[in-house]
Amino acid sequence: MGPPTVTIGSYPDYPSAQRVVDYLADNRFPVEHTAIVGTNLTLVETVLGRLTTGRAALIGAGTGAWFGLFIGLLFGIFTAGSWIAVVLVGLVIGAIWGAVFGAVAHAMSGGQRDFTSASALRAAQYAVTVDAGVADQARQLLGRMHMTPTGATAR
């Protein structure tokens, strides 16, 4: 655990907290003693669409193609003949196997989780904290900034 920290301000969004730290950096404050702390975290899962066996196969083909391309490039480095052919064969074989595995995995799920999604963590507010030893310097600099934080508490 590091030195004690002091919250010099809380902000409703990350860009506001980031502007504060950027302002401190522009004014030669030792920002290595600073942190942005997100509080009251919420997990938000955005549903992107329905997942069918065909779509699972397509996603698997894409993933397999990338893996096949990587393997093809590795083998291509050590090939005396046509390295492009080796790379293309790796890509095609990877895409085929990826599609097969994607379709089989989706079919075996038995209808569980028939959708694709993206997850993100979101914070209700963002606190800018600094080491207690430099808190007064940070507060003085923030006093010159045209942005008002909501609250300043020790932690």
C-alpha positions in Angstrom: 0.0 0.0 0.0 1.3 3.4 -0.9 1.3 6.7 0.9 -2.0 8.2 2.1 -4.0 10.0 -0.5 -6.4 12.9 -0.5 -9.3 13.4 -2.9 -9.0 16.9 -4.4 -12.2 16.7 -6.4 -15.0 14.4 -7.7 -16.4 14.7 -11.3 -19.4 13.3 -13.0 -17.5 11.9 -16.0 -14.0 10.7 -16.9 -13.2 13.5 -19.4 -13.6 16.1 -16.6 -11.3 14.2 -14.3 -8.9 13.8 -17.1 -8.9 17.5 -17.8 -8.0 18.2 -14.2 -5.0 15.8 -14.3 -4.0 17.3 -17.7 -4.2 20.8 -16.2 -2.0 19.7 -13.3 0.5 18.2 -15.7 0.6 21.4 -17.8 1.4 23.3 -14.7 4.4 21.1 -13.8 2.6 19.3 -11.0 4.2 15.8 -10.3 1.3 13.9 -11.8 3.0 10.6 -10.9 1.4 11.2 -7.5 -2.1 11.4 -9.0 -4.8 8.9 -9.6 -8.3 8.9 -11.2 -10.6 6.6 -9.2 -13.9 5.5 -10.6 -16.5 4.9 -7.9 -19.9 3.2 -7.8 -19.1 0.9 -10.7 -21.8 -0.6 -12.9 -21.4 -3.4 -15.4 -23.3 -2.6 -18.6 -23.8 -5.4 -21.1 -25.0 -4.1 -24.5 -26.7 -6.7 -26.6 -25.5 -6.5 -30.2 -27.7 -9.1 -31.8 -29.1 -12.6 -32.1 -26.5 -15.4 -32.3 -27.5 -18.1 -34.8 -25.5 -21.2 -35.7 -24.5 -19.5 -39.0 -23.4 -16.4 -37.2 -21.4 -18.4 -34.7 -19.7 -20.2 -37.6 -18.9 -16.9 -39.2 -17.4 -15.5 -36.0 -15.5 -18.7 -35.6 -14.2 -18.5 -39.2 -12.9 -15.0 -38.5 -11.1 -16.0 -35.4 -9.8 -19.2 -37.0 -8.6 -17.2 -40.0 -6.5 -14.9 -37.8 -5.0 -17.9 -36.0 -4.4 -19.6 -39.4 -2.7 -16.5 -40.7 -0.4 -16.4 -37.7 0.5 -20.1 -38.1 0.9 -19.6 -41.9 3.3 -16.7 -41.4 5.3 -18.7 -38.9 5.6 -21.6 -41.3 6.1 -19.2 -44.2 9.2 -17.8 -42.7 10.9 -21.3 -42.9 9.6 -22.3 -46.3 12.0 -22.3 -49.2 9.2 -22.3 -51.8 6.2 -20.1 -52.2 5.7 -18.5 -48.8 2.5 -16.8 -49.9 0.9 -20.2 -50.7 1.8 -21.4 -47.2 0.3 -18.3 -45.6 -2.9 -18.6 -47.7 -3.3 -22.3 -46.9 -2.9 -21.5 -43.2 -5.5 -18.8 -43.4 -8.0 -21.0 -45.3 -7.5 -24.0 -43.0 -7.8 -21.8 -39.9 -11.1 -20.3 -41.2 -12.6 -23.7 -42.0 -11.7 -25.1 -38.6 -12.8 -22.0 -36.8 -16.2 -22.1 -38.5 -16.6 -25.8 -37.6 -15.7 -25.2 -34.0 -17.9 -22.1 -33.8 -20.9 -23.9 -35.2 -20.4 -27.0 -33.1 -19.9 -25.0 -29.9 -23.1 -22.9 -30.5 -25.1 -26.0 -31.3 -23.9 -27.8 -28.2 -25.0 -24.8 -26.0 -28.6 -25.9 -26.3 -30.0 -22.5 -26.8 -28.2 -20.9 -23.9 -27.0 -17.4 -24.6 -28.3 -17.0 -28.1 -27.0 -13.4 -28.4 -23.8 -11.5 -28.8 -22.9 -8.6 -26.5 -20.2 -6.2 -25.4 -19.6 -5.5 -21.7 -18.2 -2.3 -20.2 -17.7 -1.0 -16.7 -19.1 2.5 -16.0 -18.5 4.6 -12.9 -21.1 7.0 -11.4 -18.3 9.5 -10.6 -14.6 9.9 -10.9 -12.4 11.2 -8.0 -9.0 12.7 -8.6 -6.7 11.8 -5.7 -3.1 12.9 -4.9 -0.6 11.9 -2.4 -1.2 13.7 0.9 2.2 15.4 0.7 1.4 17.3 -2.5 -2.3 17.9 -1.9 -1.9 21.6 -1.0 0.1 22.2 -4.2 -2.7 20.5 -6.2 -5.4 22.5 -4.5 -3.6 25.8 -5.2 -3.3 24.9 -8.9 -6.9 23.8 -9.1 -8.0 27.1 -7.5 -6.7 28.8 -10.7 -8.6 26.4 -13.0 -12.1 27.4 -14.1 -13.6 24.1 -13.1 -15.2 23.3 -9.7 -15.0 19.8 -8.2 -17.7 18.4 -6.0 -16.2 17.8 -2.6 -12.7 17.2 -1.4 -12.2 14.5 1.3 -9.3 12.6 2.8 -9.0 8.9 2.2 
